[in-house]
Amino acid sequence: MRHITPALLVKGCWGLLLVAISARGRLRSRYWAWRGQTAFGPGSPASRLWFVLEFGDWARRMRRFER
């Protein structure tokens, strides 16, 4: 079981906020439904939360490459 560190919590939430802003709040589209099934997968709520925060952190880091 992976642990949610304070750094992952902050970086992941920041990345998720940036994703929500760039999607203009439209997070119920087919793309996000697919993303939720493939990237986050089934599992316990704790492991799913870890994957969501990890995705947010990844999205935050990838923003550096779009400049």
Summary of the structure (lengths in Angstrom):
residues: 67
radius of gyration: 12.1
end to end distance: 35.1
largest distance: 36.3
contacts: 160
relative contact order: 0.23
helix: 75%
strand: 0%
